[in-house]
Amino acid sequence: MKTLNSPVKFMVYSVLKAIRHPKTPISYYICGCGCRFPNSS
């Protein structure tokens, strides 16, 4: 895994986790990534 690809892979991972666990707000994973996105519950 390269540093440049890390954020992209994390976002894909976050989306997959959000789909598998709809009860968990996606903002939880986005905040963990440190990306700047509007909080969606």
Secondary structure, DSSP 8 states (H G I E B T S, - for coil): --TTTHHHHHHHHHHHHHHH-TTS-HHHHHHHHT-------
